[in-house]
Amino acid sequence: MNWVIVGQGAMGLLWYHHLSQIQKNSGENNLCTLSILPSKRQDLKQTHYQFTALDNQVHHGELNYAQTEQLKTSDTIFLCLKSYQINHAITQIAGQLKVNCNIILAHNGMGTLEKLPQAFIDKHTIYAMLTTHGCLRNTALNISHTGLGESNIGLISGQQDKARDNLLTTTLNKALPLVKFEANIAHKQWLKLAINCVINPITALYNIDNGLVNNTKLTKQIQTLLTEVVAVAKSQGIVLVKDELQDSVQQVAQATAKNCSSMRCDILANRETEIDYINGYIHRLGQKYALTTPENTKMWQEIKALNNRR
């Protein structure tokens, strides 16, 4: 398999580093080539990256930048981008990809697939990947693996092929375990979305670490957010249980108590957030199916306003 990773932020470099280790190991080589495509052309100026592992060992690696030839021969395009960057990135490279290339979308939130051109969707096999690994971008091309997690991958568009699914999962699992293939990835996506609909906007809006989400003063707001998510998920054929989601939120907030959520980091760094694909996604589906989502809509609007002010 020829792989191209798109994006050299924290997650892009995390996977690039670990996949490159497979490439160096001739005994377990499932990669013919591995290259990376930055989300910004000016990022091509630097050719080396620094990776700090969980054991604090520092590794230095060289970036193999993808050119037109790598895109044309790629079997798997692994997009490690923000949700709002996906459509633009696909538009830039779609014409250079061969038919039935594997596309892996790794981002927070939901709703990116619906924004892709139908002609592109029809030509390719598209997967979603979810991960709980913690990774921090210290500076450009300098990242730290901050927390061990696991990943789930599943088909969201295209024909199922067990051999192909197994090869993708096996390769990723050898690079950075544990990776599981999920026959029903949509349910996993909704579980993660529900947690993100709470922790991300609350920490960003109130400028607090994740652990403070468990403050009892926020309990009513959290329950309202989750009640709305459960109702909207049901309209999509997804069954979620509010009490179980609330327990999950508490567990994630406690496990990552000292962490700064990705949305809060984006706000503090004056970057665009993924709110349109988190609470905004709940808002849009609520409108489409005539379901009221006042708390999620409020969060979506307040984060957008906060982002604009900053």
C-alpha positions as CSV (number, residue, x, y, z in Angstrom):
1,M,0.0,0.0,0.0
2,N,1.1,3.5,-0.8
3,W,0.0,6.0,1.9
4,V,-0.3,9.7,1.9
5,I,-1.1,11.6,5.1
6,V,-2.7,15.0,4.7
7,G,-2.0,17.5,7.5
8,Q,1.0,17.9,9.7
9,G,-0.6,19.0,12.9
10,A,-0.5,16.9,16.1
11,M,-2.5,13.9,14.8
12,G,-1.0,13.9,11.3
13,L,2.6,13.8,12.7
14,L,1.6,11.3,15.4
15,W,0.5,8.8,12.7
16,Y,3.2,9.7,10.3
17,H,5.9,9.0,12.9
18,H,4.4,5.6,13.8
19,L,3.6,4.5,10.3
20,S,7.2,5.4,9.3
21,Q,8.5,3.0,11.9
22,I,6.7,0.2,10.0
23,Q,8.3,1.3,6.8
24,K,11.8,1.1,8.4
25,N,11.1,-2.5,9.6
26,S,11.5,-4.7,6.6
27,G,10.1,-7.7,8.4
28,E,6.7,-6.2,8.8
29,N,6.4,-3.7,5.9
30,N,2.9,-3.0,4.8
31,L,3.8,0.3,3.3
32,C,5.4,0.7,-0.1
33,T,5.6,4.5,0.3
34,L,4.6,6.9,3.0
35,S,4.5,10.7,2.4
36,I,2.8,13.7,3.9
37,L,0.9,16.6,2.4
38,P,0.7,19.8,4.5
39,S,-2.5,21.7,4.8
40,K,-0.6,24.9,3.9
41,R,1.9,25.1,1.0
42,Q,4.3,27.3,3.1
43,D,4.8,24.3,5.4
44,L,6.9,22.7,2.7
45,K,9.9,24.8,3.8
46,Q,10.8,22.5,6.7
47,T,11.9,18.9,6.1
48,H,12.3,17.5,9.7
49,Y,10.0,17.0,12.6
50,Q,10.5,16.3,16.3
51,F,8.4,13.7,18.2
52,T,8.4,13.2,22.0
53,A,7.1,9.8,23.0
54,L,5.1,8.9,26.1
55,D,8.4,7.9,27.8
56,N,9.8,11.4,27.1
57,Q,12.3,10.0,24.5
58,V,12.8,12.6,21.8
59,H,12.8,11.3,18.2
60,H,13.8,13.2,15.1
61,G,12.5,12.3,11.6
62,E,12.5,13.4,8.0
63,L,9.4,14.4,6.2
64,N,8.8,12.8,2.8
65,Y,6.5,15.3,1.1
66,A,3.9,14.0,-1.3
67,Q,4.2,15.2,-4.9
68,T,1.8,14.6,-7.8
69,E,3.2,11.2,-8.5
70,Q,2.6,10.0,-4.9
71,L,-1.0,11.2,-5.0
72,K,-1.6,9.5,-8.3
73,T,-0.3,6.1,-7.0
74,S,-1.7,6.3,-3.5
75,D,-3.9,3.5,-2.2
76,T,-4.8,5.3,1.0
77,I,-5.3,9.0,1.8
78,F,-5.3,9.6,5.5
79,L,-6.7,13.1,6.3
80,C,-5.7,14.2,9.8
81,L,-7.3,17.7,9.6
82,K,-9.8,19.9,11.3
83,S,-13.4,19.1,10.2
84,Y,-13.7,22.4,8.4
85,Q,-10.5,21.7,6.3
86,I,-11.7,18.4,4.9
87,N,-13.8,19.6,2.0
88,H,-11.1,22.1,0.8
89,A,-8.4,19.5,1.0
90,I,-10.4,16.9,-0.9
91,T,-11.2,19.5,-3.6
92,Q,-7.5,20.2,-4.0
93,I,-6.4,16.6,-4.5
94,A,-9.5,14.8,-5.9
95,G,-8.5,15.1,-9.5
96,Q,-5.1,13.4,-8.9
97,L,-6.4,10.3,-7.1
98,K,-7.1,6.9,-8.7
99,V,-10.6,5.4,-8.6
100,N,-11.4,3.5,-5.4
101,C,-8.6,5.0,-3.4
102,N,-9.2,4.5,0.4
103,I,-10.0,7.8,2.2
104,I,-9.7,7.9,6.0
105,L,-11.3,10.9,7.7
106,A,-9.8,11.6,11.2
107,H,-11.4,14.7,12.8
108,N,-13.7,15.8,15.5
109,G,-17.4,16.2,14.9
110,M,-19.7,15.0,12.2
111,G,-21.1,16.3,8.9
112,T,-18.0,16.4,6.7
113,L,-19.1,13.5,4.4
114,E,-22.3,15.4,3.5
115,K,-20.3,18.3,2.2
116,L,-18.1,16.3,-0.1
117,P,-18.9,16.2,-3.9
118,Q,-21.1,13.2,-4.7
119,A,-18.9,12.4,-7.7
120,F,-16.0,12.0,-5.2
121,I,-18.0,9.9,-2.8
122,D,-19.1,7.6,-5.7
123,K,-15.4,7.0,-6.8
124,H,-13.8,6.2,-3.4
125,T,-14.1,4.0,-0.3
126,I,-14.4,6.3,2.7
127,Y,-13.7,5.4,6.3
128,A,-14.0,7.3,9.6
129,M,-11.4,7.0,12.3
130,L,-11.9,8.0,16.0
131,T,-9.0,8.1,18.5
132,T,-8.5,8.8,22.2
133,H,-4.8,9.3,22.0
134,G,-3.6,12.5,23.5
135,C,-1.2,14.6,21.3
136,L,0.0,18.1,21.7
137,R,1.5,20.4,19.0
138,N,4.3,22.3,20.8
139,T,5.4,24.3,17.8
140,A,5.4,23.7,14.1
141,L,6.6,20.2,13.4
142,N,7.2,19.5,17.1
143,I,4.7,17.3,18.8
144,S,4.3,15.3,22.0
145,H,2.4,12.1,22.6
146,T,0.6,13.0,25.9
147,G,-1.8,10.2,26.5
148,L,-2.2,6.6,25.4
149,G,-5.5,5.7,23.9
150,E,-7.1,3.5,21.3
151,S,-8.6,4.0,17.8
152,N,-11.6,2.8,15.9
153,I,-12.0,2.7,12.2
154,G,-15.1,1.9,10.1
155,L,-16.6,2.2,6.7
156,I,-18.9,5.2,6.1
157,S,-19.2,5.1,2.3
158,G,-18.5,2.4,-0.3
159,Q,-18.6,-1.3,-0.7
160,Q,-17.3,-3.5,2.2
161,D,-14.3,-5.6,1.4
162,K,-13.0,-7.7,4.3
163,A,-9.5,-8.2,2.9
164,R,-9.1,-4.4,2.4
165,D,-10.6,-3.6,5.8
166,N,-8.3,-6.1,7.5
167,L,-5.2,-4.8,5.7
168,L,-6.0,-1.2,6.7
169,T,-6.7,-2.1,10.3
170,T,-3.7,-4.4,10.6
171,T,-1.3,-1.7,9.3
172,L,-2.7,0.9,11.6
173,N,-2.6,-1.5,14.5
174,K,1.0,-2.3,14.0
175,A,1.8,1.4,13.8
176,L,0.0,2.6,16.9
177,P,-2.2,0.1,18.8
178,L,-4.9,-0.5,19.7
179,V,-6.9,-0.1,16.5
180,K,-10.2,-1.9,16.1
181,F,-12.4,-2.2,13.0
182,E,-16.0,-1.3,13.8
183,A,-18.9,-2.6,11.8
184,N,-21.1,0.1,13.2
185,I,-18.8,3.1,13.3
186,A,-21.8,5.5,13.2
187,H,-22.7,4.6,16.8
188,K,-19.2,5.2,18.0
189,Q,-19.2,8.6,16.1
190,W,-22.4,9.6,17.9
191,L,-21.0,8.6,21.3
192,K,-17.9,10.8,20.7
193,L,-20.0,13.6,19.3
194,A,-22.2,13.6,22.5
195,I,-19.1,14.0,24.7
196,N,-17.7,16.7,22.4
197,C,-21.0,18.6,22.5
198,V,-20.4,19.0,26.3
199,I,-16.7,19.2,27.0
200,N,-15.5,21.2,24.1
201,P,-17.9,24.2,24.2
202,I,-18.1,24.4,28.0
203,T,-14.4,24.5,28.5
204,A,-13.9,26.9,25.6
205,L,-16.7,29.3,26.7
206,Y,-15.8,29.3,30.4
207,N,-12.0,29.0,29.8
208,I,-11.6,26.0,32.1
209,D,-9.7,22.8,32.2
210,N,-11.6,19.6,31.3
211,G,-11.9,18.4,34.9
212,L,-14.0,21.5,35.9
213,V,-16.8,20.3,33.6
214,N,-17.7,18.0,36.6
215,N,-18.6,21.0,38.7
216,T,-22.2,20.5,39.9
217,K,-23.1,24.0,38.8
218,L,-22.9,22.7,35.2
219,T,-25.0,19.5,35.7
220,K,-28.3,20.9,34.5
221,Q,-26.7,22.4,31.4
222,I,-25.0,19.2,30.6
223,Q,-28.2,17.2,31.0
224,T,-30.0,19.5,28.7
225,L,-27.3,19.3,26.0
226,L,-27.3,15.5,26.2
227,T,-31.1,15.2,26.1
228,E,-31.1,17.2,22.9
229,V,-28.3,15.0,21.4
230,V,-30.2,11.8,22.3
231,A,-33.3,13.1,20.5
232,V,-31.4,14.1,17.4
233,A,-29.5,10.9,17.3
234,K,-32.8,8.9,17.4
235,S,-33.8,10.7,14.2
236,Q,-30.8,9.1,12.6
237,G,-31.5,5.6,13.8
238,I,-29.0,5.8,16.6
239,V,-30.0,4.9,20.1
240,L,-28.2,6.7,22.9
241,V,-28.9,6.6,26.7
242,K,-28.6,10.0,28.4
243,D,-27.5,8.7,31.8
244,E,-24.8,6.6,30.2
245,L,-23.6,9.6,28.2
246,Q,-23.5,11.7,31.3
247,D,-21.4,9.0,33.0
248,S,-19.1,9.0,30.0
249,V,-18.7,12.8,30.1
250,Q,-17.8,12.6,33.8
251,Q,-15.3,9.9,33.2
252,V,-13.6,11.7,30.2
253,A,-13.5,14.9,32.2
254,Q,-11.9,13.2,35.1
255,A,-9.4,11.2,33.0
256,T,-8.3,14.4,31.2
257,A,-8.8,16.7,34.2
258,K,-5.6,18.8,33.5
259,N,-6.1,18.9,29.8
260,C,-7.1,21.9,27.6
261,S,-9.7,20.8,25.2
262,S,-9.1,21.2,21.4
263,M,-11.8,23.8,21.1
264,R,-10.5,25.8,24.1
265,C,-7.0,25.7,22.6
266,D,-8.3,26.9,19.3
267,I,-10.1,29.9,20.9
268,L,-7.0,30.8,23.0
269,A,-4.9,30.7,19.8
270,N,-7.4,32.7,17.8
271,R,-8.0,29.8,15.4
272,E,-11.2,28.7,13.9
273,T,-13.1,26.0,15.9
274,E,-14.9,22.9,14.8
275,I,-18.1,24.1,16.5
276,D,-20.1,23.9,13.2
277,Y,-19.5,20.2,13.2
278,I,-20.2,19.6,16.8
279,N,-23.1,21.5,18.4
280,G,-23.7,23.1,15.0
281,Y,-24.3,19.7,13.6
282,I,-26.9,19.0,16.2
283,H,-28.5,22.4,15.5
284,R,-28.7,21.7,11.7
285,L,-30.2,18.2,12.1
286,G,-32.6,19.6,14.7
287,Q,-33.9,22.1,12.1
288,K,-34.1,19.4,9.4
289,Y,-36.2,17.0,11.5
290,A,-38.2,19.7,13.4
291,L,-36.5,19.0,16.8
292,T,-35.8,21.8,19.2
293,T,-32.2,22.0,20.3
294,P,-32.1,25.4,22.2
295,E,-29.0,24.5,24.4
296,N,-26.9,23.1,21.6
297,T,-27.9,26.0,19.4
298,K,-27.0,28.5,22.1
299,M,-23.6,26.8,22.5
300,W,-23.0,26.9,18.8
301,Q,-23.9,30.6,18.6
302,E,-21.9,31.6,21.6
303,I,-18.7,29.9,20.5
304,K,-19.1,31.4,17.0
305,A,-19.5,34.8,18.6
306,L,-16.6,34.3,20.9
307,N,-14.4,33.1,18.0
308,N,-15.4,36.2,16.0
309,R,-14.7,38.6,18.9
310,R,-11.2,37.2,19.4
